[in-house]
Amino acid sequence: MVAKVDVTLVAANSTARQPWIWRLARDFNVVVNIKQASIDEDRAWALVELDGPIEEIQRAIAWLMTTGLHVESHERALGA
């Protein structure tokens, strides 16, 4: 099943400078759409849309939770 999930990511300190969006696109079978983002020296946040098989989105979110990021997912129906 294909899904689209909005995910809010918040990073602080050294985590803010890590290439986590690049890793999502490289390591998981999902399309990453950056909807909004703000990056400073010691803080970053991004609202991204993950599009792909629900199993891959779940794997990607599980990985994000291991990175030290604050992660909130907001699943929505296709076409929304």
N, CA, C and O atoms as a Tripos MOL2 file, in Angstrom:
@<TRIPOS>MOLECULE
protein
  320   319    80     0     0
PROTEIN
NO_CHARGES

@<TRIPOS>ATOM
      1 N           0.8360   -1.1790    0.0000 N.3       1 MET1
      2 CA          0.0000    0.0000    0.0000 C.3       1 MET1
      3 C           0.8870    1.2500    0.0000 C.2       1 MET1
      4 O           1.8360    1.3490    0.7770 O.2       1 MET1
      5 N           0.5690    2.1840   -0.8660 N.am      2 VAL2
      6 CA          1.3210    3.4310   -0.9690 C.3       2 VAL2
      7 C           0.6570    4.4750   -0.0860 C.2       2 VAL2
      8 O          -0.5700    4.5480   -0.0070 O.2       2 VAL2
      9 N           1.4780    5.2850    0.5780 N.am      3 ALA3
     10 CA          0.9520    6.3020    1.4890 C.3       3 ALA3
     11 C           1.7780    7.5680    1.3830 C.2       3 ALA3
     12 O           2.8730    7.5810    0.8220 O.2       3 ALA3
     13 N           1.2190    8.6310    1.9400 N.am      4 LYS4
     14 CA          1.9370    9.8900    2.1170 C.3       4 LYS4
     15 C           1.8210   10.2440    3.5880 C.2       4 LYS4
     16 O           0.7270   10.2560    4.1520 O.2       4 LYS4
     17 N           2.9540   10.5300    4.2020 N.am      5 VAL5
     18 CA          2.9770   10.8570    5.6200 C.3       5 VAL5
     19 C           3.7840   12.1300    5.8020 C.2       5 VAL5
     20 O           4.9160   12.2310    5.3300 O.2       5 VAL5
     21 N           3.1950   13.1020    6.4890 N.am      6 ASP6
     22 CA          3.9360   14.3030    6.8650 C.3       6 ASP6
     23 C           4.6810   14.0110    8.1540 C.2       6 ASP6
     24 O           4.1190   13.4400    9.0890 O.2       6 ASP6
     25 N           5.9420   14.4020    8.2030 N.am      7 VAL7
     26 CA          6.7740   14.1580    9.3780 C.3       7 VAL7
     27 C           7.4590   15.4620    9.7610 C.2       7 VAL7
     28 O           8.0860   16.1180    8.9290 O.2       7 VAL7
     29 N           7.3320   15.8270   11.0270 N.am      8 THR8
     30 CA          8.0410   16.9870   11.5580 C.3       8 THR8
     31 C           9.2890   16.4830   12.2640 C.2       8 THR8
     32 O           9.2190   15.5850   13.1040 O.2       8 THR8
     33 N          10.4270   17.0640   11.9190 N.am      9 LEU9
     34 CA         11.7160   16.6850   12.4940 C.3       9 LEU9
     35 C          12.3180   17.9010   13.1820 C.2       9 LEU9
     36 O          12.3610   18.9890   12.6080 O.2       9 LEU9
     37 N          12.7820   17.7160   14.4120 N.am     10 VAL10
     38 CA         13.4340   18.8010   15.1420 C.3      10 VAL10
     39 C          14.7670   18.2740   15.6550 C.2      10 VAL10
     40 O          14.8360   17.2030   16.2580 O.2      10 VAL10
     41 N          15.8250   19.0420   15.4060 N.am     11 ALA11
     42 CA         17.1710   18.6530   15.8180 C.3      11 ALA11
     43 C          17.8200   19.7920   16.5840 C.2      11 ALA11
     44 O          17.5800   20.9660   16.3030 O.2      11 ALA11
     45 N          18.6440   19.4280   17.5520 N.am     12 ALA12
     46 CA         19.3800   20.4290   18.3200 C.3      12 ALA12
     47 C          20.8590   20.0550   18.3530 C.2      12 ALA12
     48 O          21.2320   18.8910   18.2070 O.2      12 ALA12
     49 N          21.6810   21.0720   18.5470 N.am     13 ASN13
     50 CA         23.1320   20.9120   18.6880 C.3      13 ASN13
     51 C          23.7460   20.1940   17.4950 C.2      13 ASN13
     52 O          23.4380   20.5400   16.3540 O.2      13 ASN13
     53 N          24.6010   19.2100   17.7230 N.am     14 SER14
     54 CA         25.3140   18.5600   16.6190 C.3      14 SER14
     55 C          24.3790   17.7770   15.7040 C.2      14 SER14
     56 O          24.6950   17.5740   14.5310 O.2      14 SER14
     57 N          23.2500   17.3390   16.2110 N.am     15 THR15
     58 CA         22.2900   16.6160   15.3770 C.3      15 THR15
     59 C          21.7590   17.5130   14.2640 C.2      15 THR15
     60 O          21.4120   17.0270   13.1870 O.2      15 THR15
     61 N          21.6930   18.8160   14.5170 N.am     16 ALA16
     62 CA         21.1690   19.7600   13.5270 C.3      16 ALA16
     63 C          22.0400   19.8200   12.2780 C.2      16 ALA16
     64 O          21.5640   20.2230   11.2170 O.2      16 ALA16
     65 N          23.2870   19.4320   12.3840 N.am     17 ARG17
     66 CA         24.2130   19.5380   11.2580 C.3      17 ARG17
     67 C          24.3930   18.2130   10.5070 C.2      17 ARG17
     68 O          25.2190   18.1200    9.5990 O.2      17 ARG17
     69 N          23.6290   17.2020   10.8840 N.am     18 GLN18
     70 CA         23.7380   15.8960   10.2320 C.3      18 GLN18
     71 C          22.8650   15.8500    8.9700 C.2      18 GLN18
     72 O          21.8440   16.5330    8.9030 O.2      18 GLN18
     73 N          23.2580   15.0570    7.9770 N.am     19 PRO19
     74 CA         22.5090   14.9940    6.7050 C.3      19 PRO19
     75 C          21.3530   13.9900    6.7390 C.2      19 PRO19
     76 O          21.3130   13.0670    5.9260 O.2      19 PRO19
     77 N          20.4150   14.1640    7.6740 N.am     20 TRP20
     78 CA         19.3570   13.1610    7.8380 C.3      20 TRP20
     79 C          18.3770   13.1280    6.6810 C.2      20 TRP20
     80 O          17.8610   12.0550    6.3680 O.2      20 TRP20
     81 N          18.0970   14.2390    6.0340 N.am     21 ILE21
     82 CA         17.1820   14.2080    4.8810 C.3      21 ILE21
     83 C          17.8520   13.4860    3.7050 C.2      21 ILE21
     84 O          17.1990   12.7240    2.9920 O.2      21 ILE21
     85 N          19.1160   13.7190    3.5090 N.am     22 TRP22
     86 CA         19.8670   13.0160    2.4620 C.3      22 TRP22
     87 C          19.8420   11.5100    2.7130 C.2      22 TRP22
     88 O          19.6350   10.7260    1.7860 O.2      22 TRP22
     89 N          20.0540   11.1040    3.9790 N.am     23 ARG23
     90 CA         20.0320    9.6720    4.3230 C.3      23 ARG23
     91 C          18.6680    9.0500    4.0400 C.2      23 ARG23
     92 O          18.5900    7.9190    3.5620 O.2      23 ARG23
     93 N          17.5900    9.7820    4.3330 N.am     24 LEU24
     94 CA         16.2460    9.2690    4.0340 C.3      24 LEU24
     95 C          16.1110    8.9470    2.5480 C.2      24 LEU24
     96 O          15.6430    7.8730    2.1720 O.2      24 LEU24
     97 N          16.5250    9.8870    1.7190 N.am     25 ALA25
     98 CA         16.3970    9.7140    0.2690 C.3      25 ALA25
     99 C          17.3060    8.5990   -0.2440 C.2      25 ALA25
    100 O          16.9400    7.8890   -1.1810 O.2      25 ALA25
    101 N          18.4650    8.4390    0.3460 N.am     26 ARG26
    102 CA         19.4300    7.4460   -0.1190 C.3      26 ARG26
    103 C          19.1170    6.0420    0.3790 C.2      26 ARG26
    104 O          19.2200    5.0790   -0.3810 O.2      26 ARG26
    105 N          18.7330    5.9140    1.6530 N.am     27 ASP27
    106 CA         18.6530    4.6020    2.2870 C.3      27 ASP27
    107 C          17.2700    3.9500    2.2750 C.2      27 ASP27
    108 O          17.1440    2.7660    2.5860 O.2      27 ASP27
    109 N          16.2420    4.7040    1.9240 N.am     28 PHE28
    110 CA         14.8880    4.1610    1.9830 C.3      28 PHE28
    111 C          14.1760    4.3950    0.6540 C.2      28 PHE28
    112 O          14.4690    5.3530   -0.0600 O.2      28 PHE28
    113 N          13.2520    3.5180    0.3390 N.am     29 ASN29
    114 CA         12.4960    3.6090   -0.9090 C.3      29 ASN29
    115 C          11.3130    4.5640   -0.7230 C.2      29 ASN29
    116 O          10.1520    4.1710   -0.8410 O.2      29 ASN29
    117 N          11.6360    5.8250   -0.4290 N.am     30 VAL30
    118 CA         10.6170    6.8610   -0.2470 C.3      30 VAL30
    119 C          11.0470    8.1170   -0.9980 C.2      30 VAL30
    120 O          12.2360    8.3790   -1.1840 O.2      30 VAL30
    121 N          10.0550    8.8770   -1.4200 N.am     31 VAL31
    122 CA         10.3050   10.1940   -1.9910 C.3      31 VAL31
    123 C          10.1800   11.1850   -0.8470 C.2      31 VAL31
    124 O           9.1910   11.1700   -0.1140 O.2      31 VAL31
    125 N          11.1810   12.0480   -0.6900 N.am     32 VAL32
    126 CA         11.1850   13.0370    0.3860 C.3      32 VAL32
    127 C          10.9000   14.4060   -0.2180 C.2      32 VAL32
    128 O          11.6550   14.8910   -1.0610 O.2      32 VAL32
    129 N           9.8150   15.0180    0.2150 N.am     33 ASN33
    130 CA          9.4420   16.3520   -0.2340 C.3      33 ASN33
    131 C           9.5770   17.2910    0.9610 C.2      33 ASN33
    132 O           8.8480   17.1500    1.9430 O.2      33 ASN33
    133 N          10.4980   18.2440    0.8880 N.am     34 ILE34
    134 CA         10.6770   19.2140    1.9710 C.3      34 ILE34
    135 C           9.6150   20.2930    1.8000 C.2      34 ILE34
    136 O           9.6380   21.0510    0.8310 O.2      34 ILE34
    137 N           8.6860   20.3550    2.7470 N.am     35 LYS35
    138 CA          7.5860   21.3210    2.6660 C.3      35 LYS35
    139 C           7.9450   22.6400    3.3420 C.2      35 LYS35
    140 O           7.5760   23.7080    2.8540 O.2      35 LYS35
    141 N           8.6570   22.5720    4.4540 N.am     36 GLN36
    142 CA          9.1450   23.7520    5.1720 C.3      36 GLN36
    143 C          10.3900   23.3330    5.9380 C.2      36 GLN36
    144 O          10.5430   22.1670    6.3020 O.2      36 GLN36
    145 N          11.2780   24.2930    6.1780 N.am     37 ALA37
    146 CA         12.4690   23.9790    6.9640 C.3      37 ALA37
    147 C          13.1260   25.2640    7.4430 C.2      37 ALA37
    148 O          12.9850   26.3250    6.8350 O.2      37 ALA37
    149 N          13.8410   25.1370    8.5420 N.am     38 SER38
    150 CA         14.6460   26.2280    9.0760 C.3      38 SER38
    151 C          15.8750   25.6050    9.7200 C.2      38 SER38
    152 O          15.7670   24.6910   10.5370 O.2      38 SER38
    153 N          17.0450   26.1100    9.3410 N.am     39 ILE39
    154 CA         18.2920   25.5500    9.8540 C.3      39 ILE39
    155 C          19.1690   26.6790   10.3590 C.2      39 ILE39
    156 O          19.4650   27.6230    9.6270 O.2      39 ILE39
    157 N          19.5830   26.5790   11.6160 N.am     40 ASP40
    158 CA         20.5200   27.5110   12.2280 C.3      40 ASP40
    159 C          21.7550   26.7240   12.6410 C.2      40 ASP40
    160 O          21.8480   25.5230   12.3870 O.2      40 ASP40
    161 N          22.7000   27.4040   13.2780 N.am     41 GLU41
    162 CA         23.9280   26.7430   13.7330 C.3      41 GLU41
    163 C          23.6520   25.5850   14.6850 C.2      41 GLU41
    164 O          24.2680   24.5260   14.5640 O.2      41 GLU41
    165 N          22.7310   25.7750   15.6320 N.am     42 ASP42
    166 CA         22.5370   24.7680   16.6760 C.3      42 ASP42
    167 C          21.1100   24.2410   16.7720 C.2      42 ASP42
    168 O          20.7680   23.5660   17.7430 O.2      42 ASP42
    169 N          20.2820   24.5350   15.7910 N.am     43 ARG43
    170 CA         18.9030   24.0520   15.8090 C.3      43 ARG43
    171 C          18.3880   23.9730   14.3720 C.2      43 ARG43
    172 O          18.6850   24.8250   13.5340 O.2      43 ARG43
    173 N          17.6160   22.9310   14.1180 N.am     44 ALA44
    174 CA         17.0090   22.7690   12.7980 C.3      44 ALA44
    175 C          15.6560   22.0940   12.9560 C.2      44 ALA44
    176 O          15.4480   21.2840   13.8590 O.2      44 ALA44
    177 N          14.7530   22.4400   12.0690 N.am     45 TRP45
    178 CA         13.4840   21.7190   12.0070 C.3      45 TRP45
    179 C          13.0680   21.6350   10.5480 C.2      45 TRP45
    180 O          13.4300   22.4750    9.7250 O.2      45 TRP45
    181 N          12.3070   20.6090   10.2580 N.am     46 ALA46
    182 CA         11.8140   20.4350    8.8920 C.3      46 ALA46
    183 C          10.4720   19.7200    8.9290 C.2      46 ALA46
    184 O          10.2440   18.8280    9.7450 O.2      46 ALA46
    185 N           9.6000   20.1300    8.0340 N.am     47 LEU47
    186 CA          8.3590   19.4100    7.7830 C.3      47 LEU47
    187 C           8.5390   18.7650    6.4210 C.2      47 LEU47
    188 O           8.6340   19.4540    5.4060 O.2      47 LEU47
    189 N           8.5860   17.4430    6.4040 N.am     48 VAL48
    190 CA          8.7920   16.7150    5.1580 C.3      48 VAL48
    191 C           7.6130   15.7870    4.9030 C.2      48 VAL48
    192 O           6.9410   15.3330    5.8290 O.2      48 VAL48
    193 N           7.3830   15.5210    3.6370 N.am     49 GLU49
    194 CA          6.3780   14.5370    3.2420 C.3      49 GLU49
    195 C           7.1310   13.3150    2.7380 C.2      49 GLU49
    196 O           7.9850   13.4210    1.8580 O.2      49 GLU49
    197 N           6.8110   12.1570    3.3000 N.am     50 LEU50
    198 CA          7.3780   10.8990    2.8290 C.3      50 LEU50
    199 C           6.3090   10.2010    2.0040 C.2      50 LEU50
    200 O           5.1760   10.0300    2.4540 O.2      50 LEU50
    201 N           6.6760    9.8010    0.7960 N.am     51 ASP51
    202 CA          5.7370    9.1950   -0.1420 C.3      51 ASP51
    203 C           6.3330    7.8670   -0.5860 C.2      51 ASP51
    204 O           7.4570    7.8240   -1.0850 O.2      51 ASP51
    205 N           5.5820    6.7810   -0.4070 N.am     52 GLY52
    206 CA          6.0750    5.4840   -0.8270 C.3      52 GLY52
    207 C           5.3110    4.3630   -0.1620 C.2      52 GLY52
    208 O           4.2740    4.5950    0.4600 O.2      52 GLY52
    209 N           5.8190    3.1400   -0.2890 N.am     53 PRO53
    210 CA          5.1740    2.0030    0.3680 C.3      53 PRO53
    211 C           5.1450    2.2250    1.8830 C.2      53 PRO53
    212 O           6.1420    2.6460    2.4700 O.2      53 PRO53
    213 N           4.0150    1.9430    2.5050 N.am     54 ILE54
    214 CA          3.8590    2.2110    3.9320 C.3      54 ILE54
    215 C           4.9360    1.5060    4.7650 C.2      54 ILE54
    216 O           5.3860    2.0420    5.7770 O.2      54 ILE54
    217 N           5.3470    0.3070    4.3420 N.am     55 GLU55
    218 CA          6.3860   -0.4120    5.0830 C.3      55 GLU55
    219 C           7.7020    0.3590    5.0700 C.2      55 GLU55
    220 O           8.4060    0.4030    6.0800 O.2      55 GLU55
    221 N           8.0390    0.9670    3.9290 N.am     56 GLU56
    222 CA          9.2770    1.7530    3.8340 C.3      56 GLU56
    223 C           9.1720    3.0300    4.6500 C.2      56 GLU56
    224 O          10.1390    3.4410    5.2910 O.2      56 GLU56
    225 N           8.0080    3.6570    4.6300 N.am     57 ILE57
    226 CA          7.8150    4.8620    5.4400 C.3      57 ILE57
    227 C           7.9750    4.5210    6.9140 C.2      57 ILE57
    228 O           8.6150    5.2660    7.6570 O.2      57 ILE57
    229 N           7.4050    3.4070    7.3430 N.am     58 GLN58
    230 CA          7.5400    2.9850    8.7400 C.3      58 GLN58
    231 C           8.9990    2.7080    9.0920 C.2      58 GLN58
    232 O           9.4580    3.0790   10.1720 O.2      58 GLN58
    233 N           9.7300    2.0560    8.1810 N.am     59 ARG59
    234 CA         11.1650    1.8090    8.4210 C.3      59 ARG59
    235 C          11.9390    3.1170    8.5160 C.2      59 ARG59
    236 O          12.8090    3.2700    9.3740 O.2      59 ARG59
    237 N          11.6170    4.0600    7.6310 N.am     60 ALA60
    238 CA         12.3030    5.3530    7.6350 C.3      60 ALA60
    239 C          12.0390    6.1040    8.9360 C.2      60 ALA60
    240 O          12.9620    6.6730    9.5190 O.2      60 ALA60
    241 N          10.7940    6.1110    9.3940 N.am     61 ILE61
    242 CA         10.4590    6.7970   10.6460 C.3      61 ILE61
    243 C          11.1350    6.1060   11.8250 C.2      61 ILE61
    244 O          11.6280    6.7750   12.7330 O.2      61 ILE61
    245 N          11.1620    4.7780   11.8200 N.am     62 ALA62
    246 CA         11.8450    4.0460   12.8940 C.3      62 ALA62
    247 C          13.3240    4.4220   12.9270 C.2      62 ALA62
    248 O          13.8870    4.6140   14.0050 O.2      62 ALA62
    249 N          13.9620    4.5310   11.7560 N.am     63 TRP63
    250 CA         15.3710    4.9360   11.7200 C.3      63 TRP63
    251 C          15.5330    6.3600   12.2530 C.2      63 TRP63
    252 O          16.4370    6.6290   13.0450 O.2      63 TRP63
    253 N          14.6560    7.2750   11.8190 N.am     64 LEU64
    254 CA         14.7480    8.6630   12.2860 C.3      64 LEU64
    255 C          14.7250    8.7390   13.8090 C.2      64 LEU64
    256 O          15.4180    9.5640   14.4050 O.2      64 LEU64
    257 N          13.9320    7.8820   14.4320 N.am     65 MET65
    258 CA         13.8140    7.8920   15.8920 C.3      65 MET65
    259 C          15.0960    7.4370   16.5820 C.2      65 MET65
    260 O          15.2660    7.6680   17.7790 O.2      65 MET65
    261 N          15.9980    6.7930   15.8460 N.am     66 THR66
    262 CA         17.2700    6.3630   16.4340 C.3      66 THR66
    263 C          18.3640    7.4200   16.3000 C.2      66 THR66
    264 O          19.4650    7.2310   16.8160 O.2      66 THR66
    265 N          18.0800    8.5290   15.6160 N.am     67 THR67
    266 CA         19.1070    9.5180   15.2910 C.3      67 THR67
    267 C          19.2630   10.6340   16.3150 C.2      67 THR67
    268 O          20.1820   11.4450   16.2060 O.2      67 THR67
    269 N          18.3770   10.6880   17.3100 N.am     68 GLY68
    270 CA         18.4140   11.7940   18.2620 C.3      68 GLY68
    271 C          17.4890   12.9330   17.8870 C.2      68 GLY68
    272 O          17.3990   13.9250   18.6110 O.2      68 GLY68
    273 N          16.7970   12.8010   16.7580 N.am     69 LEU69
    274 CA         15.8250   13.8100   16.3430 C.3      69 LEU69
    275 C          14.5250   13.6420   17.1260 C.2      69 LEU69
    276 O          14.1870   12.5390   17.5570 O.2      69 LEU69
    277 N          13.8060   14.7430   17.3020 N.am     70 HIS70
    278 CA         12.4230   14.6610   17.7790 C.3      70 HIS70
    279 C          11.5810   14.4480   16.5250 C.2      70 HIS70
    280 O          11.6620   15.2370   15.5840 O.2      70 HIS70
    281 N          10.7760   13.3880   16.5050 N.am     71 VAL71
    282 CA         10.0420   12.9900   15.3040 C.3      71 VAL71
    283 C           8.5500   12.9150   15.6140 C.2      71 VAL71
    284 O           8.1380   12.2610   16.5720 O.2      71 VAL71
    285 N           7.7480   13.5870   14.7970 N.am     72 GLU72
    286 CA          6.2850   13.4860   14.8850 C.3      72 GLU72
    287 C           5.7580   13.1800   13.4960 C.2      72 GLU72
    288 O           6.0480   13.9040   12.5430 O.2      72 GLU72
    289 N           4.9810   12.1050   13.3760 N.am     73 SER73
    290 CA          4.4050   11.7790   12.0680 C.3      73 SER73
    291 C           2.9180   12.0870   12.0710 C.2      73 SER73
    292 O           2.2330   11.9620   13.0870 O.2      73 SER73
    293 N           2.4420   12.4910   10.9030 N.am     74 HIS74
    294 CA          1.0490   12.8910   10.7230 C.3      74 HIS74
    295 C           0.5440   12.2180    9.4500 C.2      74 HIS74
    296 O           0.6240   12.7950    8.3660 O.2      74 HIS74
    297 N           0.0250   11.0010    9.5830 N.am     75 GLU75
    298 CA         -0.4410   10.2620    8.4080 C.3      75 GLU75
    299 C          -1.7210   10.8970    7.8790 C.2      75 GLU75
    300 O          -2.5640   11.3710    8.6390 O.2      75 GLU75
    301 N          -1.8400   10.8920    6.5650 N.am     76 ARG76
    302 CA         -3.0510   11.4250    5.9420 C.3      76 ARG76
    303 C          -3.4130   10.5570    4.7540 C.2      76 ARG76
    304 O          -2.5740    9.8240    4.2300 O.2      76 ARG76
    305 N          -4.6290   10.6390    4.3430 N.am     77 ALA77
    306 CA         -5.0990    9.8230    3.2240 C.3      77 ALA77
    307 C          -4.5130   10.3340    1.9180 C.2      77 ALA77
    308 O          -4.2220   11.5230    1.7830 O.2      77 ALA77
    309 N          -4.3430    9.4390    0.9610 N.am     78 LEU78
    310 CA         -3.8990    9.8590   -0.3630 C.3      78 LEU78
    311 C          -4.9220   10.8010   -0.9590 C.2      78 LEU78
    312 O          -6.1280   10.6200   -0.7860 O.2      78 LEU78
    313 N          -4.4350   11.8000   -1.6570 N.am     79 GLY79
    314 CA         -5.3170   12.7780   -2.2650 C.3      79 GLY79
    315 C          -5.6720   13.9250   -1.3410 C.2      79 GLY79
    316 O          -6.3650   14.8580   -1.7450 O.2      79 GLY79
    317 N          -5.2020   13.8620   -0.0990 N.am     80 ALA80
    318 CA         -5.5200   14.9350    0.8610 C.3      80 ALA80
    319 C          -4.5760   16.0910    0.6730 C.2      80 ALA80
    320 O          -4.6760   17.0920    1.3820 O.2      80 ALA80
@<TRIPOS>BOND
     1     1     2 1
     2     2     3 1
     3     3     4 2
     4     3     5 am
     5     5     6 1
     6     6     7 1
     7     7     8 2
     8     7     9 am
     9     9    10 1
    10    10    11 1
    11    11    12 2
    12    11    13 am
    13    13    14 1
    14    14    15 1
    15    15    16 2
    16    15    17 am
    17    17    18 1
    18    18    19 1
    19    19    20 2
    20    19    21 am
    21    21    22 1
    22    22    23 1
    23    23    24 2
    24    23    25 am
    25    25    26 1
    26    26    27 1
    27    27    28 2
    28    27    29 am
    29    29    30 1
    30    30    31 1
    31    31    32 2
    32    31    33 am
    33    33    34 1
    34    34    35 1
    35    35    36 2
    36    35    37 am
    37    37    38 1
    38    38    39 1
    39    39    40 2
    40    39    41 am
    41    41    42 1
    42    42    43 1
    43    43    44 2
    44    43    45 am
    45    45    46 1
    46    46    47 1
    47    47    48 2
    48    47    49 am
    49    49    50 1
    50    50    51 1
    51    51    52 2
    52    51    53 am
    53    53    54 1
    54    54    55 1
    55    55    56 2
    56    55    57 am
    57    57    58 1
    58    58    59 1
    59    59    60 2
    60    59    61 am
    61    61    62 1
    62    62    63 1
    63    63    64 2
    64    63    65 am
    65    65    66 1
    66    66    67 1
    67    67    68 2
    68    67    69 am
    69    69    70 1
    70    70    71 1
    71    71    72 2
    72    71    73 am
    73    73    74 1
    74    74    75 1
    75    75    76 2
    76    75    77 am
    77    77    78 1
    78    78    79 1
    79    79    80 2
    80    79    81 am
    81    81    82 1
    82    82    83 1
    83    83    84 2
    84    83    85 am
    85    85    86 1
    86    86    87 1
    87    87    88 2
    88    87    89 am
    89    89    90 1
    90    90    91 1
    91    91    92 2
    92    91    93 am
    93    93    94 1
    94    94    95 1
    95    95    96 2
    96    95    97 am
    97    97    98 1
    98    98    99 1
    99    99   100 2
   100    99   101 am
   101   101   102 1
   102   102   103 1
   103   103   104 2
   104   103   105 am
   105   105   106 1
   106   106   107 1
   107   107   108 2
   108   107   109 am
   109   109   110 1
   110   110   111 1
   111   111   112 2
   112   111   113 am
   113   113   114 1
   114   114   115 1
   115   115   116 2
   116   115   117 am
   117   117   118 1
   118   118   119 1
   119   119   120 2
   120   119   121 am
   121   121   122 1
   122   122   123 1
   123   123   124 2
   124   123   125 am
   125   125   126 1
   126   126   127 1
   127   127   128 2
   128   127   129 am
   129   129   130 1
   130   130   131 1
   131   131   132 2
   132   131   133 am
   133   133   134 1
   134   134   135 1
   135   135   136 2
   136   135   137 am
   137   137   138 1
   138   138   139 1
   139   139   140 2
   140   139   141 am
   141   141   142 1
   142   142   143 1
   143   143   144 2
   144   143   145 am
   145   145   146 1
   146   146   147 1
   147   147   148 2
   148   147   149 am
   149   149   150 1
   150   150   151 1
   151   151   152 2
   152   151   153 am
   153   153   154 1
   154   154   155 1
   155   155   156 2
   156   155   157 am
   157   157   158 1
   158   158   159 1
   159   159   160 2
   160   159   161 am
   161   161   162 1
   162   162   163 1
   163   163   164 2
   164   163   165 am
   165   165   166 1
   166   166   167 1
   167   167   168 2
   168   167   169 am
   169   169   170 1
   170   170   171 1
   171   171   172 2
   172   171   173 am
   173   173   174 1
   174   174   175 1
   175   175   176 2
   176   175   177 am
   177   177   178 1
   178   178   179 1
   179   179   180 2
   180   179   181 am
   181   181   182 1
   182   182   183 1
   183   183   184 2
   184   183   185 am
   185   185   186 1
   186   186   187 1
   187   187   188 2
   188   187   189 am
   189   189   190 1
   190   190   191 1
   191   191   192 2
   192   191   193 am
   193   193   194 1
   194   194   195 1
   195   195   196 2
   196   195   197 am
   197   197   198 1
   198   198   199 1
   199   199   200 2
   200   199   201 am
   201   201   202 1
   202   202   203 1
   203   203   204 2
   204   203   205 am
   205   205   206 1
   206   206   207 1
   207   207   208 2
   208   207   209 am
   209   209   210 1
   210   210   211 1
   211   211   212 2
   212   211   213 am
   213   213   214 1
   214   214   215 1
   215   215   216 2
   216   215   217 am
   217   217   218 1
   218   218   219 1
   219   219   220 2
   220   219   221 am
   221   221   222 1
   222   222   223 1
   223   223   224 2
   224   223   225 am
   225   225   226 1
   226   226   227 1
   227   227   228 2
   228   227   229 am
   229   229   230 1
   230   230   231 1
   231   231   232 2
   232   231   233 am
   233   233   234 1
   234   234   235 1
   235   235   236 2
   236   235   237 am
   237   237   238 1
   238   238   239 1
   239   239   240 2
   240   239   241 am
   241   241   242 1
   242   242   243 1
   243   243   244 2
   244   243   245 am
   245   245   246 1
   246   246   247 1
   247   247   248 2
   248   247   249 am
   249   249   250 1
   250   250   251 1
   251   251   252 2
   252   251   253 am
   253   253   254 1
   254   254   255 1
   255   255   256 2
   256   255   257 am
   257   257   258 1
   258   258   259 1
   259   259   260 2
   260   259   261 am
   261   261   262 1
   262   262   263 1
   263   263   264 2
   264   263   265 am
   265   265   266 1
   266   266   267 1
   267   267   268 2
   268   267   269 am
   269   269   270 1
   270   270   271 1
   271   271   272 2
   272   271   273 am
   273   273   274 1
   274   274   275 1
   275   275   276 2
   276   275   277 am
   277   277   278 1
   278   278   279 1
   279   279   280 2
   280   279   281 am
   281   281   282 1
   282   282   283 1
   283   283   284 2
   284   283   285 am
   285   285   286 1
   286   286   287 1
   287   287   288 2
   288   287   289 am
   289   289   290 1
   290   290   291 1
   291   291   292 2
   292   291   293 am
   293   293   294 1
   294   294   295 1
   295   295   296 2
   296   295   297 am
   297   297   298 1
   298   298   299 1
   299   299   300 2
   300   299   301 am
   301   301   302 1
   302   302   303 1
   303   303   304 2
   304   303   305 am
   305   305   306 1
   306   306   307 1
   307   307   308 2
   308   307   309 am
   309   309   310 1
   310   310   311 1
   311   311   312 2
   312   311   313 am
   313   313   314 1
   314   314   315 1
   315   315   316 2
   316   315   317 am
   317   317   318 1
   318   318   319 1
   319   319   320 2
@<TRIPOS>SUBSTRUCTURE
     1 MET1         2 RESIDUE 1 A MET
     2 VAL2         6 RESIDUE 1 A VAL
     3 ALA3        10 RESIDUE 1 A ALA
     4 LYS4        14 RESIDUE 1 A LYS
     5 VAL5        18 RESIDUE 1 A VAL
     6 ASP6        22 RESIDUE 1 A ASP
     7 VAL7        26 RESIDUE 1 A VAL
     8 THR8        30 RESIDUE 1 A THR
     9 LEU9        34 RESIDUE 1 A LEU
    10 VAL10       38 RESIDUE 1 A VAL
    11 ALA11       42 RESIDUE 1 A ALA
    12 ALA12       46 RESIDUE 1 A ALA
    13 ASN13       50 RESIDUE 1 A ASN
    14 SER14       54 RESIDUE 1 A SER
    15 THR15       58 RESIDUE 1 A THR
    16 ALA16       62 RESIDUE 1 A ALA
    17 ARG17       66 RESIDUE 1 A ARG
    18 GLN18       70 RESIDUE 1 A GLN
    19 PRO19       74 RESIDUE 1 A PRO
    20 TRP20       78 RESIDUE 1 A TRP
    21 ILE21       82 RESIDUE 1 A ILE
    22 TRP22       86 RESIDUE 1 A TRP
    23 ARG23       90 RESIDUE 1 A ARG
    24 LEU24       94 RESIDUE 1 A LEU
    25 ALA25       98 RESIDUE 1 A ALA
    26 ARG26      102 RESIDUE 1 A ARG
    27 ASP27      106 RESIDUE 1 A ASP
    28 PHE28      110 RESIDUE 1 A PHE
    29 ASN29      114 RESIDUE 1 A ASN
    30 VAL30      118 RESIDUE 1 A VAL
    31 VAL31      122 RESIDUE 1 A VAL
    32 VAL32      126 RESIDUE 1 A VAL
    33 ASN33      130 RESIDUE 1 A ASN
    34 ILE34      134 RESIDUE 1 A ILE
    35 LYS35      138 RESIDUE 1 A LYS
    36 GLN36      142 RESIDUE 1 A GLN
    37 ALA37      146 RESIDUE 1 A ALA
    38 SER38      150 RESIDUE 1 A SER
    39 ILE39      154 RESIDUE 1 A ILE
    40 ASP40      158 RESIDUE 1 A ASP
    41 GLU41      162 RESIDUE 1 A GLU
    42 ASP42      166 RESIDUE 1 A ASP
    43 ARG43      170 RESIDUE 1 A ARG
    44 ALA44      174 RESIDUE 1 A ALA
    45 TRP45      178 RESIDUE 1 A TRP
    46 ALA46      182 RESIDUE 1 A ALA
    47 LEU47      186 RESIDUE 1 A LEU
    48 VAL48      190 RESIDUE 1 A VAL
    49 GLU49      194 RESIDUE 1 A GLU
    50 LEU50      198 RESIDUE 1 A LEU
    51 ASP51      202 RESIDUE 1 A ASP
    52 GLY52      206 RESIDUE 1 A GLY
    53 PRO53      210 RESIDUE 1 A PRO
    54 ILE54      214 RESIDUE 1 A ILE
    55 GLU55      218 RESIDUE 1 A GLU
    56 GLU56      222 RESIDUE 1 A GLU
    57 ILE57      226 RESIDUE 1 A ILE
    58 GLN58      230 RESIDUE 1 A GLN
    59 ARG59      234 RESIDUE 1 A ARG
    60 ALA60      238 RESIDUE 1 A ALA
    61 ILE61      242 RESIDUE 1 A ILE
    62 ALA62      246 RESIDUE 1 A ALA
    63 TRP63      250 RESIDUE 1 A TRP
    64 LEU64      254 RESIDUE 1 A LEU
    65 MET65      258 RESIDUE 1 A MET
    66 THR66      262 RESIDUE 1 A THR
    67 THR67      266 RESIDUE 1 A THR
    68 GLY68      270 RESIDUE 1 A GLY
    69 LEU69      274 RESIDUE 1 A LEU
    70 HIS70      278 RESIDUE 1 A HIS
    71 VAL71      282 RESIDUE 1 A VAL
    72 GLU72      286 RESIDUE 1 A GLU
    73 SER73      290 RESIDUE 1 A SER
    74 HIS74      294 RESIDUE 1 A HIS
    75 GLU75      298 RESIDUE 1 A GLU
    76 ARG76      302 RESIDUE 1 A ARG
    77 ALA77      306 RESIDUE 1 A ALA
    78 LEU78      310 RESIDUE 1 A LEU
    79 GLY79      314 RESIDUE 1 A GLY
    80 ALA80      318 RESIDUE 1 A ALA
